Amino acid sequence: MNESLVLAAQFLLCAGMNGWMLVAVYDNWRHPQLNKTGVAMVMRFDLMAREYPDDFRQLQHRRIDNPGIIRAIYYFVVLFETAAAATLTFGSLCLGLALAGAVEPAFARSAALVGALVFTLNWIGLLIGGNYFAYWYCHFQAQATHFLLTLWGIALLLLLILP
């Protein structure tokens, strides 16, 4: 297989993921209420308490309604997303430099692999946290989005592992 073509595919897909993550991070820092409101709804079980009261009673001990705790958790996630964006940026730059012959491809792939791993772990964390707060009951779109982003990250990880 053509090494340059594989490296170009790795660069373009990593850069695309990086672009997506940079926009997401920017929005979460610039317009935090957009996602913070949804995070609060999930952690407080707002919809589940109203739409599935019997099921909610079984999980109500998990409810977090302290705005300070919700805010801290939200910004922890945003910091993790920021780390994903930073490592993906570094990995994308390294892959681009490797295409130009300025960096060893093995180093560039390793750098990008770290970024893709942090990206993927971010969404795995949200899937686990969302599962704890039973977000599949009333926030299926968020769960499906997190799952698809996890798969996207895994796909890039696999592509970067190619020789």
C-alpha positions as CSV (number, residue, x, y, z in Angstrom):
1,M,0.0,0.0,0.0
2,N,1.2,3.5,-0.8
3,E,2.7,4.9,2.5
4,S,2.0,8.5,1.5
5,L,-1.7,7.8,0.7
6,V,-2.2,6.1,4.1
7,L,-0.5,9.0,5.8
8,A,-2.6,11.5,3.9
9,A,-5.8,9.6,4.9
10,Q,-4.6,9.6,8.5
11,F,-3.8,13.3,8.4
12,L,-7.1,14.3,6.8
13,L,-9.3,12.2,9.1
14,C,-7.4,13.3,12.2
15,A,-7.6,17.0,11.1
16,G,-11.3,16.5,10.4
17,M,-11.9,15.1,13.9
18,N,-9.8,17.9,15.3
19,G,-11.9,20.5,13.5
20,W,-15.1,19.1,14.9
21,M,-13.6,19.0,18.4
22,L,-12.3,22.6,18.2
23,V,-15.8,23.8,17.3
24,A,-17.4,21.8,20.1
25,V,-14.9,23.1,22.6
26,Y,-15.3,26.7,21.4
27,D,-19.1,26.4,21.8
28,N,-18.8,24.9,25.3
29,W,-16.5,27.7,26.5
30,R,-18.3,30.6,24.5
31,H,-21.9,29.4,25.1
32,P,-21.8,27.1,28.1
33,Q,-25.5,27.3,28.8
34,L,-26.2,25.4,25.6
35,N,-24.8,22.1,27.0
36,K,-24.8,22.9,30.7
37,T,-28.6,23.1,30.7
38,G,-28.8,19.6,29.2
39,V,-26.2,18.2,31.6
40,A,-28.2,19.7,34.5
41,M,-31.4,18.2,33.2
42,V,-29.8,14.7,33.0
43,M,-28.1,14.9,36.5
44,R,-31.3,16.2,38.1
45,F,-33.4,13.5,36.3
46,D,-35.9,16.3,35.3
47,L,-37.6,14.5,32.5
48,M,-37.4,11.1,34.0
49,A,-39.0,12.3,37.2
50,R,-41.9,13.7,35.2
51,E,-42.3,11.1,32.5
52,Y,-41.4,7.9,34.4
53,P,-42.1,8.6,38.0
54,D,-42.1,5.0,39.1
55,D,-38.8,4.3,37.5
56,F,-37.4,7.5,38.8
57,R,-38.2,6.6,42.4
58,Q,-35.8,3.6,42.0
59,L,-32.9,5.9,40.9
60,Q,-33.7,9.2,42.7
61,H,-30.8,8.6,45.1
62,R,-28.5,9.3,42.2
63,R,-30.0,12.8,41.6
64,I,-27.6,15.7,41.8
65,D,-29.4,19.1,42.0
66,N,-26.6,21.2,43.5
67,P,-25.8,23.8,40.9
68,G,-22.2,24.0,42.1
69,I,-21.6,20.3,41.6
70,I,-23.3,20.3,38.2
71,R,-21.2,23.3,37.2
72,A,-17.9,21.6,38.4
73,I,-18.7,18.4,36.5
74,Y,-19.7,20.3,33.4
75,Y,-16.4,22.3,33.4
76,F,-14.4,19.1,34.1
77,V,-15.9,17.6,31.0
78,V,-15.1,20.8,29.0
79,L,-11.5,20.7,30.3
80,F,-11.3,17.1,29.1
81,E,-12.7,18.1,25.7
82,T,-10.1,20.9,25.6
83,A,-7.4,18.3,26.2
84,A,-8.8,16.3,23.4
85,A,-8.8,19.3,21.1
86,A,-5.2,20.2,22.1
87,T,-3.8,16.7,21.6
88,L,-5.7,16.3,18.3
89,T,-4.3,19.6,17.1
90,F,-0.8,18.4,17.9
91,G,-1.4,15.1,16.3
92,S,-2.8,16.6,13.2
93,L,0.1,19.0,12.9
94,C,2.5,16.2,13.3
95,L,0.8,14.1,10.6
96,G,0.9,17.1,8.3
97,L,4.6,17.6,9.0
98,A,5.1,13.9,8.4
99,L,3.5,14.2,5.0
100,A,5.9,17.0,4.2
101,G,8.8,14.8,5.4
102,A,9.7,17.0,8.4
103,V,8.6,14.5,11.1
104,E,8.9,10.7,11.3
105,P,5.6,9.1,10.4
106,A,5.8,6.8,13.5
107,F,6.1,9.7,15.8
108,A,3.3,11.6,14.1
109,R,1.0,8.5,14.2
110,S,1.8,8.1,17.9
111,A,1.0,11.8,18.6
112,A,-2.3,11.5,16.7
113,L,-3.1,8.3,18.5
114,V,-2.9,10.1,21.8
115,G,-5.4,12.7,20.5
116,A,-7.8,10.1,19.1
117,L,-7.6,8.2,22.4
118,V,-8.4,11.3,24.5
119,F,-11.2,12.1,22.1
120,T,-12.6,8.6,22.4
121,L,-12.2,8.4,26.2
122,N,-14.2,11.7,26.5
123,W,-17.2,10.1,24.8
124,I,-16.8,6.9,26.7
125,G,-16.9,8.9,29.9
126,L,-20.1,10.6,28.9
127,L,-21.7,7.3,28.0
128,I,-20.8,5.9,31.4
129,G,-21.9,9.1,33.2
130,G,-25.1,9.2,31.2
131,N,-25.8,5.6,31.9
132,Y,-25.5,6.3,35.6
133,F,-28.1,9.0,35.3
134,A,-30.3,6.8,33.0
135,Y,-30.2,9.2,30.1
136,W,-31.4,6.6,27.7
137,Y,-34.9,7.2,29.2
138,C,-35.4,10.7,28.0
139,H,-32.1,11.8,26.3
140,F,-31.6,9.1,23.7
141,Q,-30.3,11.6,21.1
142,A,-27.5,12.6,23.4
143,Q,-26.7,8.9,24.1
144,A,-26.7,8.1,20.4
145,T,-24.5,11.1,19.6
146,H,-22.0,10.0,22.3
147,F,-22.0,6.5,21.0
148,L,-21.4,7.6,17.4
149,L,-18.6,9.9,18.5
150,T,-17.1,6.9,20.4
151,L,-17.2,4.8,17.2
152,W,-15.7,7.7,15.2
153,G,-12.8,7.8,17.7
154,I,-12.3,4.0,17.6
155,A,-12.3,4.1,13.8
156,L,-9.5,6.7,13.8
157,L,-7.6,4.8,16.4
158,L,-7.7,1.7,14.2
159,L,-6.6,3.7,11.1
160,L,-3.7,5.2,13.0
161,I,-2.6,1.8,14.2
162,L,-2.1,0.7,10.6
163,P,1.6,0.3,9.7
